[in-house]
Amino acid sequence: MNTEKIFGQVLRKFRTLNKLSQEKLSQECGLDRSYISLLERGLRQPSLTTMLLLSKILNTTAANMVHDVEEILSENTKNGISNKKR
């Protein structure tokens, strides 16, 4: 699984933990709902500014989100799962 898809999983996890729909999250951060969907599906990558904005709305830090992505990447490597872009 590639980094973009893993970030999407992490974003979805934090969004659901905060009990936010994609629509509500998009309203809170001023981004289009379809962009949130693209991020969650791993079809787009956020800028640092967007990551900082999302993390603030999701009551976490960008560092925590990146940490979660790195953990999944590390687990995938341990389990022999390729992290190459597909």
Backbone as CSV, one residue per row, in Angstrom:
resi,resn,N_x,N_y,N_z,CA_x,CA_y,CA_z,C_x,C_y,C_z
1,MET,0.854,-1.174,0.000,0.000,0.000,0.000,0.899,1.237,0.000
2,ASN,0.541,2.230,-0.800,1.396,3.405,-0.898,1.107,4.414,0.210
3,THR,2.014,5.349,0.353,1.947,6.349,1.411,0.666,7.175,1.339
4,GLU,0.240,7.507,0.131,-0.973,8.309,-0.028,-2.195,7.579,0.527
5,LYS,-2.299,6.296,0.221,-3.437,5.512,0.713,-3.372,5.359,2.233
6,ILE,-2.181,5.199,2.756,-2.032,5.073,4.204,-2.407,6.383,4.879
7,PHE,-1.963,7.516,4.318,-2.375,8.800,4.892,-3.899,8.909,4.871
8,GLY,-4.513,8.464,3.788,-5.973,8.501,3.695,-6.635,7.712,4.810
9,GLN,-6.075,6.539,5.128,-6.605,5.727,6.236,-6.478,6.473,7.565
10,VAL,-5.331,7.095,7.759,-5.079,7.829,9.000,-6.034,9.022,9.105
11,LEU,-6.203,9.745,8.017,-7.130,10.873,8.010,-8.544,10.406,8.351
12,ARG,-8.990,9.323,7.725,-10.328,8.790,7.988,-10.468,8.372,9.452
13,LYS,-9.408,7.764,10.003,-9.442,7.342,11.407,-9.669,8.543,12.318
14,PHE,-8.890,9.593,12.126,-9.042,10.783,12.978,-10.387,11.456,12.754
15,ARG,-10.862,11.464,11.520,-12.166,12.077,11.238,-13.290,11.322,11.941
16,THR,-13.247,10.006,11.875,-14.303,9.221,12.515,-14.186,9.259,14.042
17,LEU,-12.954,9.310,14.560,-12.786,9.449,16.012,-13.408,10.748,16.517
18,ASN,-13.393,11.769,15.682,-13.985,13.058,16.028,-15.457,13.146,15.635
19,LYS,-15.982,12.023,15.149,-17.398,11.927,14.762,-17.797,13.009,13.761
20,LEU,-16.933,13.191,12.770,-17.190,14.165,11.715,-17.431,13.448,10.395
21,SER,-18.402,13.913,9.654,-18.579,13.436,8.285,-17.574,14.171,7.405
22,GLN,-17.395,13.686,6.194,-16.531,14.406,5.268,-17.077,15.815,5.034
23,GLU,-18.384,15.916,4.949,-19.036,17.216,4.730,-18.733,18.180,5.872
24,LYS,-18.894,17.711,7.108,-18.648,18.567,8.272,-17.177,18.964,8.358
25,LEU,-16.267,18.013,8.117,-14.844,18.323,8.140,-14.523,19.368,7.079
26,SER,-15.085,19.215,5.899,-14.815,20.169,4.825,-15.320,21.562,5.197
27,GLN,-16.461,21.640,5.843,-16.994,22.930,6.283,-16.098,23.559,7.345
28,GLU,-15.628,22.735,8.282,-14.783,23.228,9.368,-13.456,23.785,8.855
29,CYS,-12.890,23.165,7.807,-11.586,23.635,7.343,-11.648,24.430,6.051
30,GLY,-12.818,24.598,5.493,-12.933,25.417,4.295,-12.415,24.736,3.033
31,LEU,-12.395,23.423,3.044,-11.983,22.647,1.873,-13.206,21.989,1.252
32,ASP,-13.115,21.654,0.001,-14.223,20.988,-0.672,-14.359,19.550,-0.168
33,ARG,-15.584,19.079,-0.014,-15.816,17.714,0.456,-15.194,16.693,-0.486
34,SER,-15.243,16.962,-1.778,-14.668,16.016,-2.723,-13.141,15.926,-2.550
35,TYR,-12.496,17.015,-2.118,-11.053,16.984,-1.861,-10.763,16.096,-0.654
36,ILE,-11.591,16.184,0.380,-11.439,15.307,1.557,-11.558,13.856,1.114
37,SER,-12.530,13.583,0.257,-12.719,12.228,-0.258,-11.483,11.757,-1.036
38,LEU,-10.937,12.625,-1.871,-9.741,12.271,-2.640,-8.562,11.984,-1.710
39,LEU,-8.411,12.772,-0.655,-7.353,12.525,0.324,-7.542,11.169,0.983
40,GLU,-8.758,10.885,1.426,-9.028,9.628,2.127,-8.851,8.411,1.231
41,ARG,-9.048,8.579,-0.058,-8.861,7.465,-0.995,-7.431,7.371,-1.504
42,GLY,-6.570,8.285,-1.063,-5.173,8.251,-1.469,-4.928,8.728,-2.876
43,LEU,-5.858,9.518,-3.404,-5.725,10.005,-4.774,-5.115,11.399,-4.849
44,ARG,-4.973,12.043,-3.714,-4.325,13.348,-3.601,-3.462,13.367,-2.353
45,GLN,-2.462,14.242,-2.365,-1.605,14.437,-1.200,-1.811,15.852,-0.679
46,PRO,-1.937,16.006,0.634,-2.142,17.356,1.169,-0.824,18.123,1.235
47,SER,-0.929,19.431,1.132,0.238,20.276,1.391,0.459,20.308,2.901
48,LEU,1.587,20.813,3.317,1.855,20.946,4.749,0.826,21.868,5.395
49,THR,0.475,22.938,4.723,-0.530,23.870,5.247,-1.859,23.159,5.454
50,THR,-2.256,22.342,4.490,-3.515,21.599,4.604,-3.434,20.576,5.731
51,MET,-2.299,19.907,5.858,-2.139,18.936,6.950,-2.260,19.604,8.314
52,LEU,-1.638,20.760,8.451,-1.715,21.484,9.722,-3.150,21.917,10.017
53,LEU,-3.860,22.361,9.006,-5.253,22.761,9.159,-6.120,21.563,9.555
54,LEU,-5.967,20.457,8.841,-6.746,19.246,9.146,-6.466,18.754,10.561
55,SER,-5.197,18.730,10.932,-4.853,18.219,12.261,-5.451,19.082,13.359
56,LYS,-5.486,20.384,13.147,-6.078,21.278,14.148,-7.571,20.974,14.324
57,ILE,-8.280,20.839,13.217,-9.717,20.537,13.260,-9.951,19.154,13.875
58,LEU,-9.024,18.223,13.652,-9.177,16.850,14.129,-8.574,16.628,15.517
59,ASN,-8.238,17.725,16.206,-7.750,17.660,17.592,-6.526,16.767,17.759
60,THR,-5.603,16.913,16.831,-4.348,16.178,16.899,-3.261,17.088,16.351
61,THR,-2.121,16.528,16.070,-1.053,17.296,15.436,-0.682,16.630,14.122
62,ALA,-0.086,17.415,13.242,0.399,16.843,11.991,1.443,15.777,12.298
63,ALA,2.241,16.008,13.352,3.255,15.023,13.755,2.615,13.695,14.138
64,ASN,1.491,13.733,14.846,0.790,12.489,15.204,0.288,11.764,13.964
65,MET,-0.215,12.526,13.011,-0.712,11.902,11.781,0.436,11.250,11.017
66,VAL,1.557,11.967,10.895,2.725,11.416,10.203,3.254,10.195,10.952
67,HIS,3.254,10.257,12.270,3.701,9.122,13.082,2.864,7.882,12.776
68,ASP,1.555,8.059,12.706,0.671,6.926,12.400,0.959,6.362,11.010
69,VAL,1.204,7.239,10.047,1.554,6.787,8.699,2.853,5.985,8.752
70,GLU,3.843,6.509,9.463,5.129,5.813,9.568,4.987,4.454,10.246
71,GLU,4.145,4.364,11.258,3.922,3.072,11.930,3.351,2.044,10.969
72,ILE,2.366,2.449,10.180,1.757,1.527,9.224,2.776,1.118,8.166
73,LEU,3.550,2.083,7.671,4.594,1.760,6.696,5.590,0.762,7.277
74,SER,5.978,0.967,8.530,6.917,0.070,9.195,6.323,-1.326,9.356
75,GLU,5.074,-1.397,9.758,4.389,-2.690,9.904,4.316,-3.410,8.574
76,ASN,3.992,-2.647,7.520,3.916,-3.251,6.190,5.266,-3.826,5.778
77,THR,6.336,-3.093,6.079,7.681,-3.554,5.738,8.008,-4.841,6.508
78,LYS,7.682,-4.857,7.791,7.913,-6.059,8.608,7.143,-7.262,8.084
79,ASN,5.950,-7.000,7.586,5.091,-8.083,7.099,5.308,-8.379,5.615
80,GLY,6.307,-7.737,5.020,6.634,-8.011,3.635,5.661,-7.418,2.636
81,ILE,4.905,-6.410,3.046,3.940,-5.770,2.159,4.648,-4.591,1.500
82,SER,4.533,-4.508,0.189,5.187,-3.444,-0.567,4.524,-2.109,-0.314
83,ASN,5.329,-1.076,-0.159,4.822,0.288,-0.003,4.969,1.092,-1.282
84,LYS,5.188,0.388,-2.390,5.338,1.062,-3.663,4.004,1.612,-4.131
85,LYS,4.084,2.688,-4.902,2.893,3.308,-5.452,2.229,2.363,-6.451
86,ARG,0.923,2.224,-6.308,0.180,1.341,-7.227,-0.909,2.101,-7.896
